[in-house]
Amino acid sequence: MPTLNEDIHNRPGQYLVSEASGMRSREQGIIASGSGVLKAGAVLGMVTASSKLVPYDPAGVDGSETAVGILFEGCDATSADVRRTYTVRDAEVHAEMLTFANGTTDNEKSTAMTALAARGIIGR
């Protein structure tokens, strides 16, 4: 019998505790090419010039330094833009299930969580 291997850390919406009725907490957006492989729960920033989503980058100066949402479902945006759903408002999330770029410090994560809280996304 074949062995099934499932990445239990990449299920759509796995980070959600609760969200607004219907799908009011979600939007669709474009994950910018070059963002790489992202898992559900990746904290996102938005490049101001293009309005495309990228991984949150606390060292950015293009808009990506401000957390604007959380990727609902994983994707591979290594070589092409990808349309995906992300959480943008009015939700409770498991903070420990969120993912940040390697090297993001605890203070930078705290800053991101504060920015998300301003949008009604509360880490628990």
PyMOL commands that set and color helices and strands:
alter all, ss='L'
color gray80, all
select helices_A, chain A and resi 95-97+106-118
alter helices_A, ss='H'
color red, helices_A
select strands_A, chain A and resi 16-19+26-31+36-38+43-47+52-55+67-71+75-77+82-87+91-93+121-123
alter strands_A, ss='S'
color yellow, strands_A
deselect
rebuild
show_as cartoon
